[in-house]
């Protein structure tokens, strides 16, 4: 009888351990592009760029495995600005529609302010050199302003690959023209802007994902609109407990064609780099 009780107890412990192991089974390392589980999550993303992003996210299924409603409250802090936004996206199979409203506190505004000779720090435009010199002289302003955005996203899944293309239309009520935009890493005026961002990556459940990235901007400059093209790479892999967390690299450049506006001016080159570790916490 004692042996039978011990056997039953051992079986119960083994079953409990198996259930716990299943519940915390490792995610595939390319899970970033998979359908995500419903519920609320907190994501904390410090990155070299540098900066920090915190996201409170909730996913509500509309139709299992087919459509969902996603809400996000996002907060950003970096050397150029602090920002908070509310974001709503509805996905129907491979297409999603979204809208956002945000407020940015620009505490490091770099704008072109020419002298009587039409120059700012000896430069005829707000290029990377001018921005670097203005930074050195602490020649920047502060301002708080709102923005509004609508977007359309299309998913393109293939065997071993994933394509994602998003078109954004945003109105930025900045209150100043000819200024540097930190997230897009270039110079333009206030008002309505358009952006198309596309990723096409190879996926592997044991390694992660890596591939090409392209960003096309349609931005106002000097009373007209201009088209900018940025290209680069996107790569990442799931790590941490049960592979819940994410290491992510996004790199953009304009090397190969002349663009004196684009780039994080601290690098003194036409490049923008985001490399960070996102910690993912399930709330409920």
C-alpha positions as CSV (number, residue, x, y, z in Angstrom):
1,X,0.0,0.0,0.0
2,X,2.9,2.4,0.9
3,X,4.6,1.6,-2.4
4,X,1.4,2.2,-4.3
5,X,0.9,5.6,-2.7
6,X,4.5,6.5,-3.4
7,X,4.1,5.5,-7.1
8,X,0.9,7.6,-7.4
9,X,2.7,10.6,-5.8
10,X,5.6,10.2,-8.1
11,X,3.3,10.0,-11.2
12,X,1.5,13.2,-10.0
13,X,4.8,15.1,-9.6
14,X,6.0,13.9,-13.0
15,X,2.7,15.1,-14.6
16,X,2.9,18.4,-12.9
17,X,6.5,18.9,-14.1
18,X,5.6,17.9,-17.6
19,X,2.7,20.4,-17.6
20,X,4.9,23.1,-16.4
21,X,7.5,22.3,-19.0
22,X,4.9,22.4,-21.7
23,X,3.6,25.7,-20.5
24,X,7.1,27.2,-20.6
25,X,8.3,25.5,-23.7
26,X,10.8,27.4,-25.7
27,X,9.4,29.5,-28.5
28,X,11.0,29.2,-32.0
29,X,13.7,31.8,-32.5
30,X,11.8,33.4,-35.3
31,X,8.7,33.8,-33.2
32,X,8.7,37.6,-33.8
33,X,6.9,37.0,-37.1
34,X,4.4,34.4,-35.8
35,X,0.9,35.1,-34.6
36,X,1.1,36.2,-31.0
37,X,-0.9,34.8,-28.1
38,X,-3.9,36.9,-26.9
39,X,-3.7,38.8,-23.6
40,X,-1.7,41.6,-22.1
41,X,2.1,42.0,-22.2
42,X,4.7,44.4,-21.1
43,X,7.7,44.9,-23.3
44,X,10.8,46.8,-22.3
45,X,13.3,47.6,-25.0
46,X,16.6,49.5,-24.1
47,X,18.7,49.9,-27.3
48,X,21.9,51.3,-28.7
49,X,20.8,54.2,-30.9
50,X,20.5,55.1,-28.1
51,X,17.2,55.0,-26.3
52,X,14.5,53.1,-24.4
53,X,11.0,52.0,-25.4
54,X,8.3,50.6,-23.1
55,X,5.1,49.0,-24.6
56,X,2.0,48.0,-22.8
57,X,0.2,45.7,-25.3
58,X,-3.1,43.8,-25.4
59,X,-4.3,41.5,-28.1
60,X,-8.0,40.5,-28.4
61,X,-8.9,37.8,-30.9
62,X,-11.8,38.6,-33.2
63,X,-11.7,35.3,-35.0
64,X,-9.2,32.6,-33.8
65,X,-6.0,32.5,-35.9
66,X,-7.6,34.8,-38.4
67,X,-8.2,38.3,-37.0
68,X,-7.5,40.3,-33.9
69,X,-7.6,43.7,-32.3
70,X,-4.3,45.0,-30.9
71,X,-4.0,48.1,-28.6
72,X,-0.6,49.5,-27.5
73,X,0.5,52.3,-25.2
74,X,4.0,53.2,-26.1
75,X,6.5,55.4,-24.3
76,X,9.9,56.5,-25.8
77,X,12.8,58.2,-24.2
78,X,16.1,59.1,-26.0
79,X,18.6,61.9,-26.3
80,X,16.4,63.8,-28.7
81,X,12.9,63.6,-27.3
82,X,10.4,61.8,-25.1
83,X,7.1,60.6,-26.6
84,X,3.9,58.8,-25.6
85,X,1.3,57.4,-28.0
86,X,-1.9,55.3,-28.1
87,X,-2.1,52.8,-31.0
88,X,-4.9,50.7,-32.3
89,X,-4.6,48.0,-35.0
90,X,-7.2,45.6,-36.5
91,X,-5.8,42.6,-38.4
92,X,-7.9,40.6,-40.8
93,X,-6.0,37.6,-42.1
94,X,-3.0,39.1,-43.9
95,X,-4.0,42.8,-43.8
96,X,-4.3,45.2,-40.9
97,X,-5.5,48.8,-40.5
98,X,-4.3,51.0,-37.7
99,X,-4.3,54.5,-36.2
100,X,-2.3,56.3,-33.6
101,X,-2.2,59.6,-31.7
102,X,0.9,60.8,-29.9
103,X,2.5,63.7,-28.1
104,X,6.2,64.4,-28.4
105,X,8.4,66.5,-26.1
106,X,11.2,67.7,-28.3
107,X,13.9,68.8,-25.9
108,X,16.7,68.6,-28.5
109,X,15.3,70.4,-31.6
110,X,17.9,70.9,-34.3
111,X,16.6,73.3,-37.0
112,X,18.2,75.4,-39.7
113,X,18.6,79.0,-38.5
114,X,20.7,80.9,-41.0
115,X,22.6,84.1,-40.3
116,X,22.8,87.1,-42.6
117,X,24.9,85.1,-45.0
118,X,22.3,82.3,-45.2
119,X,24.5,79.9,-43.3
120,X,24.1,78.0,-40.0
121,X,27.4,77.2,-38.4
122,X,29.0,77.8,-41.7
123,X,26.7,75.4,-43.6
124,X,24.1,76.2,-46.2
125,X,21.7,73.5,-44.9
126,X,21.0,71.4,-41.9
127,X,23.3,68.6,-43.0
128,X,25.1,66.1,-40.7
129,X,28.0,68.5,-40.2
130,X,25.8,71.4,-39.2
131,X,23.8,69.3,-36.8
132,X,27.0,68.0,-35.2
133,X,28.3,71.6,-34.8
134,X,25.0,72.8,-33.3
135,X,25.1,69.9,-30.8
136,X,28.6,70.9,-29.8
137,X,27.4,74.5,-29.2
138,X,24.2,73.2,-27.5
139,X,22.3,75.2,-30.1
140,X,19.0,73.5,-29.8
141,X,15.4,74.3,-28.8
142,X,12.5,72.7,-26.9
143,X,8.9,72.3,-27.9
144,X,5.9,69.9,-27.3
145,X,3.6,69.0,-30.1
146,X,1.1,66.3,-31.2
147,X,1.0,63.9,-34.2
148,X,-1.7,61.7,-35.8
149,X,-1.2,58.7,-38.0
150,X,-3.1,56.1,-40.1
151,X,-1.5,53.0,-41.6
152,X,-2.1,49.9,-43.7
153,X,0.0,46.8,-43.3
154,X,0.2,43.7,-45.5
155,X,1.8,40.4,-44.5
156,X,3.4,38.2,-47.1
157,X,4.2,34.7,-45.6
158,X,6.3,32.2,-47.6
159,X,7.9,28.9,-46.8
160,X,11.0,29.9,-44.9
161,X,10.5,33.7,-45.5
162,X,8.3,36.5,-44.4
163,X,7.5,39.9,-46.0
164,X,5.9,42.8,-44.2
165,X,5.0,46.1,-45.8
166,X,3.5,49.1,-44.0
167,X,2.3,52.4,-45.4
168,X,2.1,55.2,-42.9
169,X,0.4,58.6,-43.4
170,X,1.2,61.0,-40.5
171,X,0.5,64.6,-39.7
172,X,3.2,66.2,-37.4
173,X,2.1,69.5,-35.9
174,X,5.7,70.4,-35.0
175,X,5.4,74.2,-35.2
176,X,8.7,74.6,-37.0
177,X,10.2,73.8,-40.4
178,X,13.5,72.6,-41.7
179,X,14.2,70.6,-38.6
180,X,15.7,67.2,-37.8
181,X,13.4,64.3,-37.1
182,X,15.1,61.8,-34.7
183,X,13.0,58.6,-35.5
184,X,13.4,59.0,-39.3
185,X,16.9,60.4,-39.0
186,X,16.5,63.1,-41.6
187,X,15.4,66.7,-42.1
188,X,12.0,68.0,-43.3
189,X,9.3,70.6,-42.6
190,X,6.2,70.2,-40.4
191,X,3.0,68.9,-41.9
192,X,1.8,65.7,-43.7
193,X,4.4,63.0,-44.4
194,X,4.2,59.6,-46.0
195,X,6.3,56.5,-45.4
196,X,6.5,53.0,-46.8
197,X,8.6,50.5,-44.8
198,X,9.1,47.0,-46.1
199,X,11.0,44.0,-44.6
200,X,11.7,40.7,-46.4
201,X,13.5,38.2,-44.2
202,X,14.6,34.6,-44.2
203,X,13.3,32.7,-41.1
204,X,14.6,29.7,-39.2
205,X,13.1,28.4,-35.9
206,X,16.6,27.5,-34.5
207,X,18.4,30.7,-35.5
208,X,16.0,33.5,-35.9
209,X,15.5,35.8,-38.9
210,X,17.5,38.2,-41.1
211,X,16.9,40.0,-44.4
212,X,16.5,43.2,-46.2
213,X,14.8,46.4,-45.1
214,X,13.7,49.4,-47.2
215,X,12.2,52.7,-46.1
216,X,10.7,55.2,-48.6
217,X,9.8,58.7,-47.3
218,X,7.7,61.4,-49.0
219,X,8.4,64.5,-46.9
220,X,7.9,68.3,-47.2
221,X,11.0,70.4,-47.8
222,X,11.1,74.1,-48.8
223,X,7.5,74.3,-49.9
224,X,7.7,71.1,-52.0
225,X,7.7,67.3,-51.4
226,X,10.8,65.1,-51.9
227,X,11.3,61.3,-51.9
228,X,14.0,59.7,-49.8
229,X,15.1,56.1,-50.0
230,X,16.8,54.4,-47.1
231,X,17.9,50.7,-47.3
232,X,19.4,48.3,-44.9
233,X,18.9,45.1,-42.9
234,X,16.6,43.7,-40.2
235,X,17.7,40.8,-38.0
236,X,16.8,39.2,-34.7
237,X,16.5,36.1,-32.6
238,X,14.4,35.1,-29.6
239,X,16.4,34.5,-26.4
240,X,16.0,34.5,-22.6
241,X,13.6,32.4,-20.5
242,X,11.6,30.2,-22.9
243,X,12.9,32.4,-25.7
244,X,10.3,35.1,-24.8
245,X,12.8,38.0,-25.2
246,X,14.2,39.4,-28.4
247,X,17.5,40.7,-29.7
248,X,16.8,43.0,-32.6
249,X,19.0,44.9,-35.1
250,X,17.6,47.4,-37.6
251,X,20.1,49.2,-39.8
252,X,19.4,51.9,-42.4
253,X,21.8,53.8,-44.7
254,X,21.9,55.9,-47.9
255,X,25.5,54.9,-48.9
256,X,25.9,54.9,-52.6
257,X,23.8,58.0,-53.3
258,X,24.3,61.6,-52.1
259,X,22.2,62.4,-49.1
260,X,23.7,64.9,-46.6
261,X,20.5,65.0,-44.5
262,X,20.2,61.3,-43.5
263,X,21.9,59.8,-40.5
264,X,22.5,60.0,-36.8
265,X,24.9,62.9,-36.9
266,X,26.9,61.6,-33.9
267,X,28.2,58.9,-36.2
268,X,29.2,61.5,-38.8
269,X,27.9,59.1,-41.5
270,X,24.6,58.4,-43.4
271,X,23.6,55.5,-41.0
272,X,20.9,54.8,-38.5
273,X,21.4,51.9,-36.1
274,X,19.0,50.4,-33.5
275,X,20.4,47.4,-31.7
276,X,18.6,46.3,-28.5
277,X,17.3,43.6,-26.1
278,X,13.5,43.5,-25.6
279,X,12.4,41.8,-22.4
280,X,8.8,40.4,-22.7
281,X,6.6,39.9,-19.6
282,X,3.1,38.2,-19.7
283,X,0.6,40.1,-17.5
284,X,-2.7,38.2,-18.0
